[in-house]
Amino acid sequence: MKNKNSKRGLPPGTSLLIKKIFMITMALACVGAIFTIAKNILSARGVLLPKWVAWESGTYNANPFPYQIELNHKSVSIFLDSDIIWTSPEDIKVQQVLSCDIDRDEEDELVLLCWKKGRFGAYKPFWVEKDEALWSQHIFVYEFEEGKIAPKWMSSYLGQEVARMDTRETIKTFGEKESGENNASYGRLFLTDTQGLITGWIWGFWGFQKEDTDISFAVFGDNLIHESIYTYGLHHDSSFSFLFENVKELIAGSDISVINQETPFTDNPALYSDYPRFGTPLNVGQAIADAGFDVVTCATNHALDQGAHGIIVTKEFFASHNILCLGIETPNAHSRDSQNTHPSKDPSMSDGNAHKPYGVIEKKGVRFALFNYTYGTNGIKIPEENPYMVHLLEDEEEIRRDIQKAKDETDFVVVFVHWGTENSQQTDEFQQKWTQVFLDGGVDVVIGTHPHSLQPFEMLTDEKGHEMLVYYSIGNFVSAQPEKSCVKGGVACFTVSPASNGYKITDYTLLPLAIIRENDGQYTVKQQADSKHELKTRRS
């Protein structure tokens, strides 16, 4: 008698359980095949694109007028005099559309953030036989040409998950525009990924190229020139380049480098002097310029040691070397007008009688407002007729107003402040009070000097989520002070990057320095590996 199982193609003696497993497996295989076919069909139609994609819709005007753009159901239509003259290709799904002057020809281009099957744009490399079947993100650029829409540039796969694209007007100007001035930052595209990170892209000869949009700061502490330091320099070719010999690469490697010039300059050798009323040879300023510093802060308790003479010599020297000098003003700068000079002018000099509570420096299209204050001037009174000769940390309401004005007119606010208790490694009540004022005002970074010792640094956050990085004291850069805490300083290094709501700190650290007196009397500054004072935080 034949086994019934053999008629069904099953091995003799197969148990009922195995039969069920076999039938279930066959059924699952059929279902899997059906799902695969369905997935391929839906994928081909662009239905199974990522859920995080926000598909925009709306109607937009374009330049040149009267073109009109309509984005609806992942498709773009261009209207001219109410007639449709162009629609986006059927094989792409449009996530977002912009009309902007991306190639700086003073006329808009049509920019699409879109999805298409395959990794390549209009053309694939000759060595690639077949493109991929998966959908990926691309940027397509078209031109408006006499009633027609002409393709200009089609990117390959972007290589990142782009949630949004934007152009941003980053160069702000105030008052009347001068001849040749343009108040928009053209040719830049900012892509925000699904994690909130932003990359900048600039239009070049071959289309968009990724741009380095991060801006790095290196801020050095008190340049406190005692007699033993300037005597050595004057007796060695009157050069003070030795002060910066070991930090040249750090200065050159930063986008914006800053140093606190504790003591005022003089061009009169008879006024060279030590504590308590310093007079520093102008040759020190030349060494600062030669080292490549961009900004010098001068609001210190010693700023008036040489009276108006020291202010004028110091301010005019840095202005003549195109270095932004903060915290002091020449005698006629006393009116309450905080409008900044145009970036093409010398940013450190006052414009007539206009008081400038802050300076502005621009890097990579980002405008930074830089403030500089001191707690006092060692009892030396500021002339009544020149109340802003040195910027004092005293009128809270005025300072709050100035900070708000800076926030309205620039992209990022940094305060350099001379405060705290000398030779102390802890903050005092005065520092804590003003830190809260700056945090309340929306300042982005605060950097302290004066204690001649290193103090903590931290990232603070207000109730609205705004972050402010504070270095309470970065100590000395160089001095002849013998105290152990005074021979250790630091460089405040931080990076500013684009963010969805403006700009934010993405890196910060303190690089330790040590002041060393050589056997021949020369003072040198060297970087130190000191884990106690070196901390780096990376954030996205």
Buried (B, 14 or more C-beta within 10 A) or exposed (E): EEEEBEEEEBEEEBEEEEEEEBEEEEEEEEEEEEEEEEEEEEBEEBEBBEEEBEBBEEEBEBEEEEBBBBBEEBBBBBBBEEEEBBEBEEEBBBBBBBBBBBBBEEEBBBBBBBBBBBBBBEEBEEEEEEEEEEBBBBBBBBBBEEEEBEEBBBBBBBEBBBBBBBBBEBBBBEEEEEEEEEEBBBBBBBBBBEEEBBBBBBBEEEBBEEBEBBBBBBBBBBBBBBEBBBBBBBEBEEBBBBBBEBBEEBBEEBBBBBBBBBBBBBBEEEBBBBEEBBBBBBBBBBBBBBBEBBBBBBBBBBBBBBBEBBBBBBBBBBBEBEBBBBBBBBBEBBEEBBEBBBEEEBBBBBBEEBBBBBBBBBBBBBBBBBBBBBBBBEEBEBEEEBBBBBBBBEEEEEBBBBBEBBBEBBBBBBBBBBBBBEEBBEBBEEBEEBBEBBBBBBBBBBBBBBBBBBBBBEEBEEEEEBBBBBBBBBBBBBBBBEEEBBBBBBBBBBBBBBBEEEBBBBBBBBBBBBBEBEEEEBBBBEBBEBEEBBEEEEEE
